[in-house]
Amino acid sequence: MTAGFGLITNPDADTDATVVAVTTPAAPVAELHETVEDETGTMVMRPIEGGFTIPAGGEFPLSPAGNHLMLMEISEPLTAGAEVPFTLEFSDGSTLDFSAVVKDYSGANENYVGDDSGGMDMGDGDE
Ligand SMILES: [Cu+2]
């Protein structure tokens, strides 16, 4: 699976900012995901309703066991060390471009929504 982690900050604003979408040339489909506990106590991830809200003057962490940017339907595995550009789109229509360096990551072995149903393409798990 391929996901994006980091920290979104909103240091100088006096209003909250809401990220409603993410796009990247690295993946045909990119989603904003949250990680939650389901009825059975299993950690699962799913598209977050309403987007990521970064409080005014605050920050919004993206982490392997929490909220993250989900890259889906990637045809070519991303190479560690490569730089991948992203664009965040905010609820007010503004956008923010940034890039992130691809890293191998072997942690975060939560169960993910779709593992059993096959309804979600998590990319190349062998990578
Ligand atoms: Cu995800």
Backbone and ligand atoms as CSV (ligand in chain L), in Angstrom:
chain,resi,resn,atom,element,x,y,z
A,1,MET,N,N,0.839,-1.199,0.000
A,1,MET,CA,C,0.000,0.000,0.000
A,1,MET,C,C,0.866,1.237,0.000
A,2,THR,N,N,0.320,2.311,-0.457
A,2,THR,CA,C,1.070,3.551,-0.542
A,2,THR,C,C,0.248,4.654,0.090
A,3,ALA,N,N,0.865,5.358,1.013
A,3,ALA,CA,C,0.138,6.414,1.701
A,3,ALA,C,C,1.085,7.563,1.999
A,4,GLY,N,N,0.514,8.736,2.192
A,4,GLY,CA,C,1.305,9.919,2.485
A,4,GLY,C,C,1.102,10.368,3.914
A,5,PHE,N,N,2.224,10.672,4.586
A,5,PHE,CA,C,2.169,11.131,5.974
A,5,PHE,C,C,2.924,12.438,6.103
A,6,GLY,N,N,2.649,13.170,7.148
A,6,GLY,CA,C,3.345,14.432,7.361
A,6,GLY,C,C,2.560,15.276,8.333
A,7,LEU,N,N,2.759,16.564,8.241
A,7,LEU,CA,C,2.086,17.475,9.149
A,7,LEU,C,C,1.623,18.683,8.346
A,8,ILE,N,N,0.320,18.926,8.363
A,8,ILE,CA,C,-0.220,20.117,7.714
A,8,ILE,C,C,-0.377,21.180,8.791
A,9,THR,N,N,0.184,22.361,8.556
A,9,THR,CA,C,0.046,23.409,9.558
A,9,THR,C,C,-0.734,24.584,8.997
A,10,ASN,N,N,-1.283,25.347,9.887
A,10,ASN,CA,C,-2.129,26.497,9.527
A,10,ASN,C,C,-1.765,27.637,10.474
A,11,PRO,N,N,-0.486,28.025,10.464
A,11,PRO,CA,C,0.044,28.838,11.561
A,11,PRO,C,C,-0.489,30.264,11.630
A,12,ASP,N,N,-0.721,30.898,10.498
A,12,ASP,CA,C,-0.983,32.337,10.524
A,12,ASP,C,C,-2.443,32.700,10.283
A,13,ALA,N,N,-3.270,31.697,10.069
A,13,ALA,CA,C,-4.654,31.981,9.723
A,13,ALA,C,C,-5.484,32.245,10.973
A,14,ASP,N,N,-6.557,33.006,10.824
A,14,ASP,CA,C,-7.474,33.147,11.953
A,14,ASP,C,C,-8.762,32.369,11.705
A,15,THR,N,N,-8.757,31.575,10.649
A,15,THR,CA,C,-9.890,30.684,10.430
A,15,THR,C,C,-9.372,29.274,10.172
A,16,ASP,N,N,-10.210,28.310,10.418
A,16,ASP,CA,C,-9.847,26.929,10.118
A,16,ASP,C,C,-9.696,26.757,8.608
A,17,ALA,N,N,-8.868,25.821,8.216
A,17,ALA,CA,C,-8.738,25.473,6.802
A,17,ALA,C,C,-9.135,24.011,6.649
A,18,THR,N,N,-9.871,23.720,5.600
A,18,THR,CA,C,-10.300,22.341,5.382
A,18,THR,C,C,-9.775,21.828,4.047
A,19,VAL,N,N,-9.024,20.764,4.120
A,19,VAL,CA,C,-8.540,20.104,2.903
A,19,VAL,C,C,-9.646,19.179,2.427
A,20,VAL,N,N,-10.088,19.379,1.192
A,20,VAL,CA,C,-11.202,18.565,0.695
A,20,VAL,C,C,-10.755,17.542,-0.343
A,21,ALA,N,N,-9.553,17.725,-0.898
A,21,ALA,CA,C,-9.115,16.774,-1.928
A,21,ALA,C,C,-7.608,16.829,-2.046
A,22,VAL,N,N,-7.045,15.746,-2.547
A,22,VAL,CA,C,-5.620,15.714,-2.842
A,22,VAL,C,C,-5.461,15.086,-4.216
A,23,THR,N,N,-4.528,15.625,-4.992
A,23,THR,CA,C,-4.215,15.019,-6.280
A,23,THR,C,C,-2.707,14.904,-6.403
A,24,THR,N,N,-2.269,13.918,-7.151
A,24,THR,CA,C,-0.849,13.737,-7.409
A,24,THR,C,C,-0.683,13.016,-8.738
A,25,PRO,N,N,0.316,13.410,-9.505
A,25,PRO,CA,C,0.573,12.688,-10.749
A,25,PRO,C,C,1.056,11.260,-10.511
A,26,ALA,N,N,1.406,10.941,-9.263
A,26,ALA,CA,C,1.931,9.610,-8.961
A,26,ALA,C,C,0.841,8.546,-8.899
A,27,ALA,N,N,-0.414,8.967,-8.761
A,27,ALA,CA,C,-1.499,7.997,-8.616
A,27,ALA,C,C,-2.752,8.522,-9.304
A,28,PRO,N,N,-3.441,7.646,-10.020
A,28,PRO,CA,C,-4.679,8.072,-10.685
A,28,PRO,C,C,-5.766,8.433,-9.688
A,29,VAL,N,N,-5.732,7.795,-8.524
A,29,VAL,CA,C,-6.747,8.059,-7.501
A,29,VAL,C,C,-6.039,8.348,-6.192
A,30,ALA,N,N,-6.352,9.474,-5.572
A,30,ALA,CA,C,-5.802,9.795,-4.257
A,30,ALA,C,C,-6.962,10.236,-3.375
A,31,GLU,N,N,-6.957,9.751,-2.139
A,31,GLU,CA,C,-8.064,10.061,-1.228
A,31,GLU,C,C,-7.533,10.513,0.120
A,32,LEU,N,N,-8.381,11.235,0.846
A,32,LEU,CA,C,-8.092,11.613,2.225
A,32,LEU,C,C,-8.677,10.523,3.119
A,33,HIS,N,N,-7.832,9.900,3.906
A,33,HIS,CA,C,-8.305,8.788,4.728
A,33,HIS,C,C,-8.145,9.070,6.212
A,34,GLU,N,N,-9.026,8.483,6.997
A,34,GLU,CA,C,-8.879,8.461,8.441
A,34,GLU,C,C,-8.793,7.008,8.884
A,35,THR,N,N,-8.206,6.788,10.041
A,35,THR,CA,C,-8.136,5.443,10.605
A,35,THR,C,C,-9.017,5.413,11.844
A,36,VAL,N,N,-9.932,4.480,11.880
A,36,VAL,CA,C,-10.885,4.393,12.993
A,36,VAL,C,C,-10.996,2.950,13.455
A,37,GLU,N,N,-11.560,2.800,14.651
A,37,GLU,CA,C,-11.778,1.471,15.198
A,37,GLU,C,C,-13.179,1.025,14.809
A,38,ASP,N,N,-13.292,-0.149,14.230
A,38,ASP,CA,C,-14.632,-0.608,13.861
A,38,ASP,C,C,-15.297,-1.328,15.033
A,39,GLU,N,N,-16.475,-1.897,14.802
A,39,GLU,CA,C,-17.271,-2.503,15.881
A,39,GLU,C,C,-16.515,-3.626,16.579
A,40,THR,N,N,-15.615,-4.275,15.856
A,40,THR,CA,C,-14.908,-5.417,16.430
A,40,THR,C,C,-13.588,-5.009,17.081
A,41,GLY,N,N,-13.313,-3.708,17.129
A,41,GLY,CA,C,-12.072,-3.249,17.736
A,41,GLY,C,C,-10.891,-3.266,16.787
A,42,THR,N,N,-11.152,-3.562,15.528
A,42,THR,CA,C,-10.089,-3.586,14.531
A,42,THR,C,C,-9.895,-2.178,13.947
A,43,MET,N,N,-8.632,-1.790,13.773
A,43,MET,CA,C,-8.365,-0.495,13.166
A,43,MET,C,C,-8.533,-0.605,11.650
A,44,VAL,N,N,-9.365,0.216,11.115
A,44,VAL,CA,C,-9.589,0.218,9.672
A,44,VAL,C,C,-9.479,1.645,9.160
A,45,MET,N,N,-9.230,1.779,7.869
A,45,MET,CA,C,-9.177,3.126,7.320
A,45,MET,C,C,-10.273,3.308,6.288
A,46,ARG,N,N,-10.671,4.550,6.131
A,46,ARG,CA,C,-11.757,4.854,5.196
A,46,ARG,C,C,-11.641,6.310,4.781
A,47,PRO,N,N,-12.253,6.670,3.664
A,47,PRO,CA,C,-12.257,8.084,3.271
A,47,PRO,C,C,-12.926,8.912,4.373
A,48,ILE,N,N,-12.320,10.042,4.725
A,48,ILE,CA,C,-12.843,10.845,5.826
A,48,ILE,C,C,-13.954,11.741,5.303
A,49,GLU,N,N,-15.023,11.826,6.091
A,49,GLU,CA,C,-16.137,12.672,5.690
A,49,GLU,C,C,-15.844,14.120,6.036
A,50,GLY,N,N,-16.016,15.000,5.080
A,50,GLY,CA,C,-15.822,16.408,5.352
A,50,GLY,C,C,-14.394,16.880,5.236
A,51,GLY,N,N,-13.470,15.989,4.935
A,51,GLY,CA,C,-12.087,16.395,4.709
A,51,GLY,C,C,-11.293,16.556,5.993
A,52,PHE,N,N,-10.064,17.056,5.840
A,52,PHE,CA,C,-9.166,17.303,6.971
A,52,PHE,C,C,-9.319,18.762,7.394
A,53,THR,N,N,-9.709,19.008,8.618
A,53,THR,CA,C,-9.818,20.379,9.094
A,53,THR,C,C,-8.613,20.739,9.945
A,54,ILE,N,N,-7.858,21.740,9.489
A,54,ILE,CA,C,-6.696,22.210,10.234
A,54,ILE,C,C,-7.132,23.446,11.011
A,55,PRO,N,N,-7.108,23.379,12.345
A,55,PRO,CA,C,-7.593,24.508,13.138
A,55,PRO,C,C,-6.739,25.755,12.931
A,56,ALA,N,N,-7.360,26.928,13.049
A,56,ALA,CA,C,-6.626,28.184,12.936
A,56,ALA,C,C,-5.485,28.200,13.927
A,57,GLY,N,N,-4.300,28.499,13.440
A,57,GLY,CA,C,-3.142,28.550,14.309
A,57,GLY,C,C,-2.640,27.187,14.753
A,58,GLY,N,N,-3.237,26.148,14.213
A,58,GLY,CA,C,-2.890,24.804,14.688
A,58,GLY,C,C,-2.293,23.945,13.596
A,59,GLU,N,N,-2.340,22.669,13.844
A,59,GLU,CA,C,-1.760,21.738,12.887
A,59,GLU,C,C,-2.591,20.469,12.822
A,60,PHE,N,N,-2.341,19.693,11.769
A,60,PHE,CA,C,-3.102,18.479,11.517
A,60,PHE,C,C,-2.125,17.391,11.114
A,61,PRO,N,N,-1.841,16.457,12.017
A,61,PRO,CA,C,-0.848,15.437,11.699
A,61,PRO,C,C,-1.397,14.344,10.792
A,62,LEU,N,N,-0.565,13.910,9.868
A,62,LEU,CA,C,-0.867,12.737,9.048
A,62,LEU,C,C,0.099,11.646,9.480
A,63,SER,N,N,-0.415,10.509,9.912
A,63,SER,CA,C,0.459,9.485,10.467
A,63,SER,C,C,-0.024,8.099,10.068
A,64,PRO,N,N,0.863,7.108,10.144
A,64,PRO,CA,C,0.496,5.755,9.699
A,64,PRO,C,C,-0.715,5.172,10.421
A,65,ALA,N,N,-0.917,5.526,11.665
A,65,ALA,CA,C,-2.054,4.957,12.390
A,65,ALA,C,C,-3.224,5.929,12.456
A,66,GLY,N,N,-3.122,7.001,11.698
A,66,GLY,CA,C,-4.153,8.023,11.775
A,66,GLY,C,C,-4.615,8.476,10.414
A,67,ASN,N,N,-4.729,9.786,10.275
A,67,ASN,CA,C,-5.139,10.343,8.987
A,67,ASN,C,C,-3.974,10.285,8.008
A,68,HIS,N,N,-4.298,10.082,6.751
A,68,HIS,CA,C,-3.232,9.996,5.753
A,68,HIS,C,C,-3.775,10.269,4.360
A,69,LEU,N,N,-2.851,10.481,3.451
A,69,LEU,CA,C,-3.193,10.608,2.043
A,69,LEU,C,C,-3.047,9.235,1.416
A,70,MET,N,N,-4.105,8.729,0.834
A,70,MET,CA,C,-4.094,7.371,0.273
A,70,MET,C,C,-3.901,7.444,-1.231
A,71,LEU,N,N,-2.867,6.789,-1.705
A,71,LEU,CA,C,-2.632,6.739,-3.148
A,71,LEU,C,C,-3.095,5.388,-3.663
A,72,MET,N,N,-3.968,5.411,-4.644
A,72,MET,CA,C,-4.569,4.170,-5.118
A,72,MET,C,C,-4.397,4.007,-6.620
A,73,GLU,N,N,-4.500,2.751,-7.034
A,73,GLU,CA,C,-4.428,2.395,-8.451
A,73,GLU,C,C,-3.119,2.830,-9.087
A,74,ILE,N,N,-2.052,2.733,-8.296
A,74,ILE,CA,C,-0.726,3.056,-8.825
A,74,ILE,C,C,-0.260,1.912,-9.719
A,75,SER,N,N,0.116,2.232,-10.930
A,75,SER,CA,C,0.533,1.171,-11.845
A,75,SER,C,C,2.015,0.864,-11.692
A,76,GLU,N,N,2.817,1.899,-11.524
A,76,GLU,CA,C,4.251,1.710,-11.332
A,76,GLU,C,C,4.576,1.920,-9.856
A,77,PRO,N,N,5.258,0.957,-9.220
A,77,PRO,CA,C,5.628,1.169,-7.815
A,77,PRO,C,C,6.495,2.421,-7.674
A,78,LEU,N,N,6.268,3.166,-6.619
A,78,LEU,CA,C,7.082,4.352,-6.373
A,78,LEU,C,C,8.452,3.919,-5.849
A,79,THR,N,N,9.475,4.615,-6.295
A,79,THR,CA,C,10.838,4.280,-5.900
A,79,THR,C,C,11.243,5.103,-4.690
A,80,ALA,N,N,11.811,4.438,-3.694
A,80,ALA,CA,C,12.291,5.158,-2.518
A,80,ALA,C,C,13.294,6.214,-2.957
A,81,GLY,N,N,13.154,7.400,-2.414
A,81,GLY,CA,C,14.046,8.489,-2.762
A,81,GLY,C,C,13.478,9.417,-3.826
A,82,ALA,N,N,12.499,8.938,-4.556
A,82,ALA,CA,C,11.867,9.789,-5.577
A,82,ALA,C,C,11.036,10.876,-4.900
A,83,GLU,N,N,10.919,12.000,-5.563
A,83,GLU,CA,C,10.116,13.076,-5.007
A,83,GLU,C,C,8.775,13.119,-5.742
A,84,VAL,N,N,7.718,13.110,-4.967
A,84,VAL,CA,C,6.382,13.056,-5.551
A,84,VAL,C,C,5.644,14.359,-5.242
A,85,PRO,N,N,5.196,15.051,-6.279
A,85,PRO,CA,C,4.430,16.273,-6.034
A,85,PRO,C,C,2.975,15.980,-5.673
A,86,PHE,N,N,2.439,16.781,-4.782
A,86,PHE,CA,C,1.039,16.679,-4.397
A,86,PHE,C,C,0.391,18.056,-4.495
A,87,THR,N,N,-0.899,18.074,-4.716
A,87,THR,CA,C,-1.660,19.309,-4.609
A,87,THR,C,C,-2.828,19.082,-3.661
A,88,LEU,N,N,-2.890,19.900,-2.626
A,88,LEU,CA,C,-4.036,19.862,-1.720
A,88,LEU,C,C,-5.030,20.919,-2.171
A,89,GLU,N,N,-6.309,20.546,-2.160
A,89,GLU,CA,C,-7.344,21.513,-2.493
A,89,GLU,C,C,-8.162,21.799,-1.242
A,90,PHE,N,N,-8.362,23.094,-0.978
A,90,PHE,CA,C,-9.081,23.505,0.225
A,90,PHE,C,C,-10.534,23.832,-0.103
A,91,SER,N,N,-11.348,23.874,0.949
A,91,SER,CA,C,-12.777,24.082,0.764
A,91,SER,C,C,-13.092,25.452,0.157
A,92,ASP,N,N,-12.168,26.407,0.293
A,92,ASP,CA,C,-12.416,27.721,-0.294
A,92,ASP,C,C,-11.931,27.806,-1.741
A,93,GLY,N,N,-11.471,26.670,-2.276
A,93,GLY,CA,C,-11.054,26.643,-3.671
A,93,GLY,C,C,-9.565,26.872,-3.866
A,94,SER,N,N,-8.868,27.287,-2.825
A,94,SER,CA,C,-7.434,27.503,-2.953
A,94,SER,C,C,-6.711,26.162,-2.969
A,95,THR,N,N,-5.475,26.184,-3.448
A,95,THR,CA,C,-4.700,24.953,-3.514
A,95,THR,C,C,-3.319,25.173,-2.917
A,96,LEU,N,N,-2.703,24.096,-2.530
A,96,LEU,CA,C,-1.350,24.148,-1.981
A,96,LEU,C,C,-0.543,23.018,-2.608
A,97,ASP,N,N,0.573,23.391,-3.236
A,97,ASP,CA,C,1.449,22.385,-3.826
A,97,ASP,C,C,2.591,22.071,-2.872
A,98,PHE,N,N,2.935,20.814,-2.770
A,98,PHE,CA,C,4.125,20.431,-2.022
A,98,PHE,C,C,4.636,19.127,-2.602
A,99,SER,N,N,5.819,18.745,-2.214
A,99,SER,CA,C,6.301,17.443,-2.667
A,99,SER,C,C,6.830,16.671,-1.473
A,100,ALA,N,N,6.815,15.366,-1.612
A,100,ALA,CA,C,7.247,14.479,-0.530
A,100,ALA,C,C,8.192,13.434,-1.106
A,101,VAL,N,N,9.132,13.027,-0.289
A,101,VAL,CA,C,10.101,12.020,-0.716
A,101,VAL,C,C,9.570,10.631,-0.362
A,102,VAL,N,N,9.651,9.736,-1.314
A,102,VAL,CA,C,9.163,8.375,-1.117
A,102,VAL,C,C,10.115,7.615,-0.188
A,103,LYS,N,N,9.526,6.926,0.804
A,103,LYS,CA,C,10.325,6.127,1.727
A,103,LYS,C,C,9.736,4.730,1.824
A,104,ASP,N,N,10.599,3.763,2.043
A,104,ASP,CA,C,10.120,2.436,2.401
A,104,ASP,C,C,9.629,2.498,3.830
A,105,TYR,N,N,8.523,1.872,4.089
A,105,TYR,CA,C,7.983,1.896,5.439
A,105,TYR,C,C,7.333,0.563,5.712
A,106,SER,N,N,7.747,-0.083,6.792
A,106,SER,CA,C,7.234,-1.430,7.029
A,106,SER,C,C,6.356,-1.501,8.269
A,107,GLY,N,N,6.079,-0.357,8.881
A,107,GLY,CA,C,5.232,-0.364,10.067
A,107,GLY,C,C,3.761,-0.301,9.702
A,108,ALA,N,N,2.957,0.081,10.661
A,108,ALA,CA,C,1.534,0.318,10.427
A,108,ALA,C,C,0.844,-0.864,9.783
A,109,ASN,N,N,0.782,-1.950,10.515
A,109,ASN,CA,C,0.142,-3.138,9.962
A,109,ASN,C,C,-1.312,-3.256,10.402
A,110,GLU,N,N,-2.023,-2.143,10.385
A,110,GLU,CA,C,-3.441,-2.228,10.675
A,110,GLU,C,C,-4.129,-3.037,9.584
A,111,ASN,N,N,-5.294,-3.526,9.926
A,111,ASN,CA,C,-6.129,-4.109,8.879
A,111,ASN,C,C,-6.843,-2.971,8.174
A,112,TYR,N,N,-6.908,-3.071,6.890
A,112,TYR,CA,C,-7.505,-1.986,6.143
A,112,TYR,C,C,-8.818,-2.411,5.523
A,113,VAL,N,N,-9.711,-1.472,5.491
A,113,VAL,CA,C,-10.979,-1.704,4.821
A,113,VAL,C,C,-10.692,-2.164,3.399
A,114,GLY,N,N,-11.303,-3.240,3.000
A,114,GLY,CA,C,-11.097,-3.699,1.638
A,114,GLY,C,C,-10.152,-4.877,1.560
A,115,ASP,N,N,-9.419,-5.149,2.632
A,115,ASP,CA,C,-8.514,-6.294,2.603
A,115,ASP,C,C,-9.281,-7.587,2.339
A,116,ASP,N,N,-10.457,-7.701,2.928
A,116,ASP,CA,C,-11.225,-8.921,2.774
A,116,ASP,C,C,-12.153,-8.856,1.574
A,117,SER,N,N,-12.735,-7.700,1.362
A,117,SER,CA,C,-13.714,-7.598,0.295
A,117,SER,C,C,-13.039,-7.449,-1.065
A,118,GLY,N,N,-11.814,-7.016,-1.051
A,118,GLY,CA,C,-11.143,-6.773,-2.320
A,118,GLY,C,C,-11.677,-5.549,-3.033
A,119,GLY,N,N,-12.441,-4.745,-2.314
A,119,GLY,CA,C,-13.074,-3.595,-2.955
A,119,GLY,C,C,-12.160,-2.405,-3.125
A,120,MET,N,N,-10.944,-2.498,-2.612
A,120,MET,CA,C,-10.076,-1.339,-2.642
A,120,MET,C,C,-8.682,-1.763,-3.083
A,121,ASP,N,N,-8.131,-1.062,-4.018
A,121,ASP,CA,C,-6.810,-1.401,-4.520
A,121,ASP,C,C,-5.762,-0.694,-3.681
A,122,MET,N,N,-4.969,-1.461,-2.945
A,122,MET,CA,C,-3.970,-0.869,-2.087
A,122,MET,C,C,-2.599,-0.790,-2.752
A,123,GLY,N,N,-2.550,-1.068,-4.006
A,123,GLY,CA,C,-1.267,-1.007,-4.692
A,123,GLY,C,C,-0.485,-2.286,-4.503
A,124,ASP,N,N,0.777,-2.225,-4.803
A,124,ASP,CA,C,1.617,-3.420,-4.802
A,124,ASP,C,C,2.150,-3.675,-3.408
A,125,GLY,N,N,1.607,-4.658,-2.706
A,125,GLY,CA,C,2.016,-4.948,-1.342
A,125,GLY,C,C,3.388,-5.562,-1.248
A,126,ASP,N,N,3.959,-5.957,-2.358
A,126,ASP,CA,C,5.271,-6.584,-2.343
A,126,ASP,C,C,6.390,-5.559,-2.270
A,127,GLU,N,N,6.054,-4.349,-2.523
A,127,GLU,CA,C,7.088,-3.320,-2.661
A,127,GLU,C,C,7.773,-3.042,-1.336
L,1,CU,CU,CU,-5.818,4.798,3.466
